Amino acid sequence: MVYTGSLSNLAVLLLAHPDIKDKVELLSIMGGAIRLGNESPSSEYNIYTDPEAAKIVFAAGFENVFLATLDITHTV
C-alpha cells in the first residue's frame, strides 16, 4: 500500500476495520521531514494537513512501514 498524500482515508479505513492492517505487507508513506519542512519550518505538508490521521496510522501497528521523508524526496 502506497500513500503519497494525507493519511485521512487510511485512518478512516483503520477506524472502521482495524484488522485491515494485518493484510498489508508493506505500508509506504511519503510524509514527514527530518531537517526542514515545506509547510512550516518543522512540518511536511502530507502530515501537517491531518496530524490526527497520521497519529492513527502510525499507532495502528503495521508490521512493515517505510517512511520516505521530504528530505529523501529532495535527494532522489
DSSP file (Angstrom, degrees, kcal/mol; ACC not computed):
  #  RESIDUE AA STRUCTURE BP1 BP2  ACC     N-H-->O    O-->H-N    N-H-->O    O-->H-N    TCO  KAPPA ALPHA  PHI   PSI    X-CA   Y-CA   Z-CA
    1    1 A M              0   0    0      0, 0.0    27,-3.0     0, 0.0     2,-0.4   0.000 360.0 360.0 360.0 131.3    0.0    0.0    0.0
    2    2 A V  E     -a   28   0A   0     25,-0.2     2,-0.5    27,-0.0    27,-0.2  -0.967 360.0-172.5-122.6 128.5    1.5    3.4   -1.0
    3    3 A Y  E     +a   29   0A   0     25,-3.1    27,-2.5    -2,-0.4     4,-0.1  -0.982  13.8 167.9-120.9 125.1    0.4    6.8    0.3
    4    4 A T        +     0   0    0     -2,-0.5     2,-0.2    25,-0.2    -1,-0.1   0.152  68.4  32.0-118.4  16.4    1.7   10.0   -1.3
    5    5 A G  S    S-     0   0    0      1,-0.3    25,-0.1    41,-0.1    41,-0.0  -0.655 108.0 -22.7-145.6-158.9   -0.6   12.4    0.4
    6    6 A S        -     0   0    0     -2,-0.2     3,-0.3     1,-0.1    -1,-0.3  -0.201  50.7-135.5 -57.1 150.0   -2.6   13.0    3.6
    7    7 A L  S  > S+     0   0    0     39,-0.5     4,-2.4    43,-0.3     5,-0.2   0.203  71.5 113.4 -94.7  15.7   -3.4    9.8    5.5
    8    8 A S  H  > S+     0   0    0      1,-0.2     4,-2.2     2,-0.2    -1,-0.2   0.911  75.8  46.3 -56.0 -50.7   -7.0   10.8    6.2
    9    9 A N  H  > S+     0   0    0     -3,-0.3     4,-2.2     1,-0.2    -1,-0.2   0.885 112.9  49.8 -63.9 -39.0   -8.6    8.0    4.1
   10   10 A L  H  > S+     0   0    0      2,-0.2     4,-2.5    -4,-0.2    -1,-0.2   0.896 109.3  52.1 -67.0 -38.8   -6.4    5.3    5.6
   11   11 A A  H  X S+     0   0    0     -4,-2.4     4,-2.2     2,-0.2    -2,-0.2   0.913 109.6  49.1 -62.9 -42.6   -7.2    6.5    9.1
   12   12 A V  H  X S+     0   0    0     -4,-2.2     4,-1.8     1,-0.2    -2,-0.2   0.919 111.4  50.0 -62.5 -43.6  -10.9    6.3    8.4
   13   13 A L  H  X S+     0   0    0     -4,-2.2     4,-2.8     1,-0.2    -2,-0.2   0.915 110.7  49.8 -60.2 -44.1  -10.5    2.8    7.0
   14   14 A L  H  < S+     0   0    0     -4,-2.5    -1,-0.2     1,-0.2    -2,-0.2   0.866 108.6  52.1 -65.3 -36.6   -8.5    1.7   10.1
   15   15 A L  H  < S+     0   0    0     -4,-2.2    -1,-0.2     1,-0.2    -2,-0.2   0.878 116.9  39.5 -66.8 -35.9  -11.1    3.1   12.4
   16   16 A A  H  < S+     0   0    0     -4,-1.8    -2,-0.2     1,-0.2    -1,-0.2   0.841 135.3  18.2 -80.0 -35.2  -13.8    1.1   10.6
   17   17 A H    ><  +     0   0    0     -4,-2.8     3,-2.2    -5,-0.2     4,-0.3  -0.629  65.4 174.1-138.8  74.8  -11.8   -2.1   10.0
   18   18 A P  G >  S+     0   0    0      0, 0.0     3,-1.0     0, 0.0     4,-0.2   0.758  77.1  63.9 -58.7 -26.0   -8.7   -2.2   12.4
   19   19 A D  G >  S+     0   0    0      1,-0.2     3,-1.6     2,-0.1     4,-0.3   0.580  76.7  88.1 -75.9  -7.5   -7.8   -5.7   11.2
   20   20 A I  G X  S+     0   0    0     -3,-2.2     3,-1.8     1,-0.3     4,-0.4   0.812  74.9  70.2 -60.0 -28.4   -7.1   -4.5    7.7
   21   21 A K  G X  S+     0   0    0     -3,-1.0     3,-1.1     1,-0.3    42,-0.4   0.804  88.9  62.7 -60.0 -28.5   -3.5   -3.7    8.8
   22   22 A D  G <  S+     0   0    0     -3,-1.6    -1,-0.3     1,-0.2    -2,-0.2   0.669  99.8  53.9 -71.5 -15.8   -2.9   -7.4    9.0
   23   23 A K  G <  S+     0   0    0     -3,-1.8     2,-0.7    -4,-0.3    -1,-0.2   0.460  88.5  92.4 -95.3  -3.1   -3.5   -7.8    5.3
   24   24 A V    <   -     0   0    0     -3,-1.1    39,-0.3    -4,-0.4    40,-0.3  -0.836  52.6-171.6 -98.4 115.9   -0.9   -5.1    4.3
   25   25 A E  S    S+     0   0    0     -2,-0.7     2,-0.3     1,-0.3    -1,-0.2   0.900  76.3   5.1 -71.7 -41.7    2.5   -6.5    3.6
   26   26 A L        -     0   0    0     37,-0.1     2,-0.6     2,-0.0    -1,-0.3  -0.978  61.5-156.0-147.6 129.5    4.3   -3.1    3.4
   27   27 A L  E     - b   0  65A   0     37,-2.6    39,-3.0    -2,-0.3     2,-0.5  -0.940  14.2-168.4-106.3 118.4    2.9    0.4    4.0
   28   28 A S  E     -ab   2  66A   0    -27,-3.0   -25,-3.1    -2,-0.6     2,-0.4  -0.938   6.8-175.5-111.4 122.5    4.9    3.0    2.2
   29   29 A I  E     -ab   3  67A   0     37,-3.0    39,-3.3    -2,-0.5     2,-0.8  -0.961  22.0-153.0-123.0 131.3    4.3    6.7    3.1
   30   30 A M  E     + b   0  68A   0    -27,-2.5     2,-0.3    -2,-0.4    39,-0.2  -0.893  59.0  98.1 -97.3 105.8    5.7    9.8    1.6
   31   31 A G        +     0   0    0     37,-1.3    -2,-0.1    -2,-0.8    14,-0.1  -0.969  41.7  50.1-178.5 162.3    5.5   12.2    4.6
   32   32 A G        -     0   0    0     -2,-0.3    38,-2.8    37,-0.2     2,-0.3  -0.006  56.7-121.8  83.3 168.8    7.3   13.9    7.4
   33   33 A A        -     0   0    0     36,-0.2     4,-0.1     9,-0.2    11,-0.1  -0.994  13.9-166.0-148.7 146.1   10.6   15.7    7.5
   34   34 A I  S    S+     0   0    0     -2,-0.3    -1,-0.1     2,-0.2     3,-0.1   0.834  89.8  11.4 -97.5 -46.8   13.8   15.4    9.3
   35   35 A R  S    S+     0   0    0      1,-0.3     2,-0.4     0, 0.0    -2,-0.1   0.907 129.0   3.5 -96.6 -70.3   15.5   18.7    8.7
   36   36 A L        -     0   0    0      6,-0.0    -1,-0.3     2,-0.0     6,-0.2  -0.969  63.4-141.5-128.9 135.1   13.2   21.3    7.1
   37   37 A G        -     0   0    0      4,-1.1     7,-0.3    -2,-0.4    -4,-0.0  -0.318   9.9-141.4 -85.6 173.4    9.5   21.1    6.3
   38   38 A N  S    S+     0   0    0      5,-0.6     6,-0.2    -2,-0.1    -1,-0.1   0.481 101.3  45.3-110.7  -8.1    7.7   22.5    3.3
   39   39 A E  S    S-     0   0    0      4,-2.3     5,-0.2     1,-0.5    -2,-0.0   0.738 134.0 -13.3-101.5 -33.5    4.6   23.7    5.2
   40   40 A S  B >  S-C   43   0B   0      3,-1.4     3,-0.6     0, 0.0    -1,-0.5  -0.900  88.1 -81.2-152.7 175.4    6.4   25.3    8.1
   41   41 A P  T 3  S+     0   0    0      0, 0.0    -4,-1.1     0, 0.0     3,-0.0   0.783 129.4  24.4 -57.3 -24.9   10.0   25.1    9.4
   42   42 A S  T 3  S+     0   0    0     -6,-0.2     2,-0.4     1,-0.0    -9,-0.2   0.386 111.6  72.5-123.3   5.6    9.3   21.8   11.1
   43   43 A S  B <   -C   40   0B   0     -3,-0.6    -4,-2.3   -11,-0.1    -3,-1.4  -0.950  60.1-142.3-130.9 147.6    6.4   20.2    9.3
   44   44 A E    >>  -     0   0    0     -2,-0.4     4,-2.7    -7,-0.3     3,-0.7  -0.793  28.5-118.2-103.1 145.3    5.8   18.5    6.0
   45   45 A Y  H 3> S+     0   0    0     -2,-0.3     4,-2.4     1,-0.2     5,-0.2   0.847 106.2  55.1 -54.8 -48.4    2.5   19.0    4.1
   46   46 A N  H 34 S+     0   0    0      1,-0.2   -39,-0.5     2,-0.2     4,-0.3   0.830 119.0  34.1 -62.1 -33.6    1.2   15.4    4.0
   47   47 A I  H X4 S+     0   0    0     -3,-0.7     3,-0.8     2,-0.1     7,-0.3   0.842 115.1  58.2 -85.5 -38.2    1.4   15.1    7.8
   48   48 A Y  H 3< S+     0   0    0     -4,-2.7    -2,-0.2     1,-0.2    -3,-0.2   0.839  97.7  60.8 -60.8 -36.7    0.5   18.7    8.5
   49   49 A T  T 3< S+     0   0    0     -4,-2.4    -1,-0.2     1,-0.3    -2,-0.1   0.783 126.7   8.9 -68.3 -26.7   -2.8   18.6    6.7
   50   50 A D    <>  +     0   0    0     -3,-0.8     4,-1.9    -4,-0.3     3,-0.3  -0.478  65.5 165.7-152.0  75.4   -4.2   15.8    9.0
   51   51 A P  H  > S+     0   0    0      0, 0.0     4,-2.2     0, 0.0     5,-0.1   0.808  79.5  59.1 -64.7 -28.8   -2.0   15.1   12.0
   52   52 A E  H  > S+     0   0    0      2,-0.2     4,-2.0     1,-0.2     5,-0.1   0.907 106.1  48.2 -65.5 -40.4   -4.8   13.2   13.8
   53   53 A A  H  > S+     0   0    0     -3,-0.3     4,-2.6     2,-0.2    -1,-0.2   0.915 109.8  52.3 -64.9 -42.4   -4.9   10.8   10.8
   54   54 A A  H  X S+     0   0    0     -4,-1.9     4,-2.9    -7,-0.3     5,-0.2   0.907 108.3  51.6 -59.6 -41.4   -1.2   10.4   10.9
   55   55 A K  H  X S+     0   0    0     -4,-2.2     4,-1.7     1,-0.2    -1,-0.2   0.915 110.4  48.5 -61.8 -43.1   -1.3    9.5   14.6
   56   56 A I  H  X S+     0   0    0     -4,-2.0     4,-0.6     2,-0.2    -2,-0.2   0.926 114.4  45.5 -62.2 -45.5   -4.0    6.9   14.0
   57   57 A V  H >< S+     0   0    0     -4,-2.6     3,-1.0     1,-0.2     5,-0.4   0.931 114.0  47.1 -66.0 -46.6   -2.0    5.3   11.1
   58   58 A F  H 3< S+     0   0    0     -4,-2.9     3,-0.4     1,-0.2    -1,-0.2   0.786 115.3  46.9 -68.6 -25.8    1.3    5.3   13.0
   59   59 A A  H 3< S+     0   0    0     -4,-1.7    -1,-0.2    -5,-0.2    -2,-0.2   0.497  88.1  89.9 -90.3  -4.3   -0.3    3.9   16.1
   60   60 A A  S << S-     0   0    0     -3,-1.0    -1,-0.2    -4,-0.6    -2,-0.1   0.751  96.2-118.8 -68.5 -24.7   -2.2    1.1   14.2
   61   61 A G        -     0   0    0     -3,-0.4    -3,-0.1    -4,-0.4    -2,-0.1   0.810  39.5-178.9  91.5  31.7    0.6   -1.4   14.4
   62   62 A F        -     0   0    0     -5,-0.4    -1,-0.2     1,-0.1     3,-0.2  -0.406  25.5-138.6 -60.5 140.9    1.5   -2.1   10.8
   63   63 A E  S    S+     0   0    0    -42,-0.4     2,-0.5   -39,-0.3    -1,-0.1   0.909  86.5  28.3 -71.6 -42.7    4.3   -4.7   10.7
   64   64 A N        +     0   0    0    -40,-0.3   -37,-2.6   -39,-0.1     2,-0.4  -0.969  68.6 170.6-127.1 118.0    6.3   -3.0    7.9
   65   65 A V  E     -b   27   0A   0     -2,-0.5     2,-0.5   -39,-0.2   -37,-0.2  -0.992  13.9-167.1-128.4 129.9    6.3    0.7    7.3
   66   66 A F  E     -b   28   0A   0    -39,-3.0   -37,-3.0    -2,-0.4     2,-0.7  -0.976   9.0-163.8-114.1 120.4    8.6    2.7    5.0
   67   67 A L  E     -b   29   0A   0     -2,-0.5     2,-0.9   -39,-0.2   -37,-0.2  -0.908   3.8-163.7-108.9 110.7    8.5    6.4    5.6
   68   68 A A  E     -b   30   0A   0    -39,-3.3   -37,-1.3    -2,-0.7    -2,-0.0  -0.820  20.0-154.6 -92.4 103.8   10.0    8.5    2.7
   69   69 A T     >  -     0   0    0     -2,-0.9     4,-1.9   -39,-0.2     3,-0.5  -0.220  30.0-102.1 -76.2 167.9   10.5   11.9    4.3
   70   70 A L  H  > S+     0   0    0    -38,-2.8     4,-1.9     1,-0.2     5,-0.2   0.849 122.5  60.5 -56.0 -36.1   10.7   15.1    2.4
   71   71 A D  H  > S+     0   0    0      1,-0.2     4,-1.7     2,-0.2    -1,-0.2   0.892 104.2  48.7 -60.3 -41.2   14.5   15.0    2.7
   72   72 A I  H  > S+     0   0    0     -3,-0.5     4,-2.8     1,-0.2    -1,-0.2   0.920 108.6  52.8 -65.3 -43.7   14.6   11.8    0.8
   73   73 A T  H  < S+     0   0    0     -4,-1.9    -1,-0.2     1,-0.2    -2,-0.2   0.842 109.1  49.9 -65.2 -31.7   12.3   13.1   -2.0
   74   74 A H  H  < S+     0   0    0     -4,-1.9    -1,-0.2    -5,-0.2    -2,-0.2   0.869 113.2  46.7 -71.3 -35.5   14.6   16.1   -2.4
   75   75 A T  H  <        0   0    0     -4,-1.7    -2,-0.2     1,-0.2    -1,-0.2   0.918 360.0 360.0 -71.5 -44.0   17.7   13.9   -2.6
   76   76 A V     <        0   0    0     -4,-2.8    -1,-0.2    -5,-0.1    -2,-0.2   0.472 360.0 360.0 -76.0 360.0   16.1   11.4   -5.1
